[in-house]
Amino acid sequence: MAIVAEAIGDGARQRRACEIVGLDVRTYQRWSLQGPGEDGRMGPNTEPANKLTALERQRILEVATSTRFRDMSPKQIVPHLADRGEYLGSESSFYRVLHDHDAMTHRSPAKRPSTSAPREHAATGPGQVWSWDITYLRSSVRGAFHYLYLIEDVWSRKVVGWAVHDEEAMEHAAVLIDATTAASRVDTRNLVLHSDNGGPMKGSTMLATLQRLGIVASFSRPSVSDDNPYSEALFRTLKYRPEYPQKPFASIEAAQAWVAWFVGWYNDEHLHSAIGFVTPAQRHAGDDESILANRTTVYEKARRRHPNRWSGEVRNWERVTVVKLNPSDAAAAPTMAQDIAA
């Protein structure tokens, strides 16, 4: 207090003088009114008992920056380690260590999108609610594009059908729906197919195909771009992968080859945060139940080994049993940002 008062007397600004000595300006003003006394700031006088050791912090840094995990977020890394029977720390510990070593960099220039919700559709298993859309893929011809048609199962997040064409057409969409329903062997009479209001989605050929198959058509509201969050999130994941080509695709065959690789990675390797950090293929097949149960066992064992590091229950690895497309409860509405697994 005396040092700050002396600095202010010599012409220094109060706020700057407080910052230099590590004292909040509000605290200084309050203490000035209270008069002299002991240091009234409250804070920990000892290190927390569950603090990571230097060796443990170094191990977390080595794993997070390794070739295997360097392109994954801590939310992806921790479940992978749990599947291998390893526990190094929570996501918060990983983030804290990476921040301390200046190893956290935001790679995406995109802004966080907003959302709104039309009619609700709920899925309790695969083959009940699908979402589909079309996105552009740059071609080698300036002003021309390849078009990726992609269908996703909302419950499992698995890509169940896709195709790449040189044009947007309802005929291509109808053929893809026919082929995907046949390959997936779903009961089309209990299937909802959601899309936006584009021409290929609402064309006569497409609508006739849906009617013939008994599929319930669901559409986003006009001029509302985020009524189809699952497909939008999937396209964002696709185009923000480190492997996504920075240059246009040389041919439609090159585009098809890359999409085939992405679908294989997304379905069989990608741990999706919205479904408990399991792969879409695992959830689609029902294997996620045993995987999540095993993770709970790994965490319970870790807590028994180091009980002082746990202030409550272990992480909740319960299975997500219901997934809603555009839920009527606005607070529970899925946003595109929430459904992206980065």
Secondary structure, DSSP 8 states (H G I E B T S, - for coil): -HHHHHHHHTT--HHHHHHHHT--HHHHHHHHHH-S-S------SS--TT---HHHHHHHHHHHTSTTTTTS-HHHHHHHHHHTT-----HHHHHHHHHHTT----------------S-EEESSTTSEEEEEEEEEEBSSTT-EEEEEEEEETTT--EEEEEEESS--HHHHHHHHHHHHHHHT--GGG-EEEE-S-HHHHSHHHHHHHHHHT-EEEE--TT-TTS-HHHHHHHHHHHTSTTS-SS-BSSHHHHHHHHHHHHHHHHHT--BGGGTSB-HHHHHHTTHHHHHHHHHHHHHHHHHH-GGG-SS----------EEES-SSGGG---HHHH---
